[in-house]
Every structure is written in C-alpha cells, then in structure tokens.
Amino acid sequence: MKSILEKFARGSISPEPRFTENNPRYNSALQLVIDSENKLLSILNEQQKDALNAFLQAQSTLEDVANIDRFVHTYRLAALMTMEVLNGKNSI
C-alpha cells in the first residue's frame, strides 16, 4: 500500500486542483516547448520521431518519480519543522 503522502503527491487525493494558466513564466516556457517540439517534428523522419518520443516518455517517467520523492521529502521536512514549533524549541 502506498503512503498517504505518495497518494497525495500522485493526485489520488487533493485538497484542490492547481492551475498555472495565469502564470506568465509558465505560459512562456510552455509555448517555447510547443514551438520547439513542432520544429523538431517537422524535420525528423519517422524513426527519429519514434526515438524522440521514447526519450520524452522516459524523461517524463523520471520527472514523475523525482517529483513524488521531492514532494514526500519536503512534506516530511515541513512536518518536522511544525513539530519543532509546536514543541516550543528555540521559541521567539
């Protein structure tokens, strides 16, 4: 069974969805990715397109694993910091 944090990180449970549509930096980067992919696909043959697709799928899987690990680690760190604050250590 997966931990509650992993389920949360995978989106199986979520307090609310997040959208990045109003983030100009995200939108600019997304447009660059789309334009670059279209340019690449226009000059590649089918075998090269298949190789690129396999690479992108593998990269996506790696990013997914890393993002989940980062989320779980960060959440645990935040919980430890919260526990320290609640225990009154080094209070202000």
Secondary structure, DSSP 4 states (H G I P E B T S, - for coil): ---HHHHHHHTSS-SS----TT-HHHHHHHHHHHHHHHHHHHH--HHHHHHHHHHHHHHHHHHHHHHHHHHHHHHHHHHHHHHHHHTTTT--
